[in-house]
Amino acid sequence: MGLPGKLIAAIEFKAGGDVFHELIRHKPDQLSTIHPEKVQGCDLHEGEYGHVGTILSFKYTHGGKDRSSKQVITAIDEEQKLIQFKSIEGDCLLEEYKDFVITIHVETKNDIDLVTWTLEYELLNEDVEHPLSLLSFFIDMTKVIETHHIGK
């Protein structure tokens, strides 16, 4: 049996929480244009952008290596600006983790938009590291998206 884990990061997003949610839900293919150093592609594999059950394939660079990951959208909540992805294939995530779920949630508190990344996973064994570098990857990507949209 694996070892469950959960990492959470909340980042202030000055370009507007609706902008971030819209991008992640309906236009994830634009991530490669916004942050080409880290995201090289997002292909629609099955379904439609922004719908539960849709399968997306991401090509990205993490830890100095080219990676790929296939994700299915498992939940969307427009009111909470939440979208959840479950890894179903990949050359990194599912080699080290039995399950890997990424939840992205945008909330506004006192006129400040916060993007919250939650990584829920099950380590295959005790030798596998918690995905702190992946959480850092998502924090960096959030800041690059913010800079991109503020510059418009």
N, C-alpha and C positions, 0 to 999 in steps of 0.2 A: 504494500500500500504506500502511496506517495505521501508527501508532506505538504499540507495546504499552506498557502501564503497570500498576503494581500498588501499591496503598496498603494498609497494615495498621495497625490500632489495637487494642490490648488494654486493656480497662477492668475494674477490679475491680468485682464485683457482689455486694453484701452481702446481697441478698435471697434468695440461693440459685440456683446455676446451673441446677438442674432446673426451677425456676420460670420462668426466662427461656426455656430451650429449649422447654418445654411451651407457653408463650405464643406464641412465634414459629412453632412447628410446627403446633400444633392450634387455636390461638385468635387468629390474627392480626387477625381482625375486631374484637377488643377494643382494639387499638391506638388507635382513634379515640375510645374512651371514656377511656383512660388519658392520652393526649396529643392532645386535640382541636385545640390550636393548630397542630400540625404534621401530624397525620394525620386526614383527614376521612372516610376510608372504606377498607374492604378488602372487596371483593366476590368471592365464589367464582364463577368464570367456567366452570370445567370441572373435574370430578373431585371429590375429597374432601379436606378439610383434612388436612394431614400425610402426603400420599402423593406419591411421585414421579410427575410428569406432570400434577399439578394446576396449573391456571392461575388466578392471582389478579389482580385489578385494584385498584391502590392509587390513592387520591386524597390528595394531600399538598400542603403549602405549603413551598416551598424558595426561598430568595433573594427572599422577598417576593411570589412568584408562585404561583398555584394550578397544580398539575401533576398529571399522571396517568401511570401506568406499568402495563403488563401484564407479569407475571412468570410463568415456569413453574418449578416445583420440579424441579431436575435431579438432585439427590442428597440422601440422608438417611443419616446414620450415627448410630444411637441410642447405640452404645458411646462414640463421641467427642462426642456431643451436637452434631452438625453438620447444618446444612441449607444447601442451595445454591439460589440463584435465578438464572435467566438472563432478562434483559430481552428481550421479544419485540415490544413496542410501547411507545410513550411520546412525549409531546410535548417531552421534554427530552433524556433519555438517548440515544436512538437518533438524535437530530438531530446530536449532537456526537461520538458514539462508535459505531464499527462494531459492536463487541461490548461487552457489559457484564454481568459476573457478580458476584454478591454472595454471599459465603460467611460464615456465622455459625457460630462454633464456641465451645463452652463447655468449659473445662478447669479442673481443680482442682489447685493446687500448694500444698503446705503449708497445707491447710485454707483456702485463698483461692480463690474462684471468679473466673475471668477470662472475660469475653466478648470474643472476638476477631472483629472485622469485617475481612474481606479483600475489597477491590474490585479486580477484574481487568478490564481494559478495553483497547480499541484506539482511540486518537484518530483521527478522520477525517483530520486534517491538523495541521501544526505550530502553527496559530493557535488550536487548541482547548486550553483550560486543563485541567490535571489536576484531578480532582474532589475537591479538598481540602475544599471547602465541604460536599459531600455526606457525606464521611467525618465531618466535624464534626456534621452533622445526625444521623448514626447514633450518635455518642458522646453527644450531648445526649439523644436518645431513650432510650438505655440508662440514663442517669442518672435520667430521669423515671420510667421503668418501675421502677427500683430504689426510688425514693422512694415511689411508689405502693404497692408491695408491702411495704415496711417499715412504712408507715403503717397497714397492716391489722391 
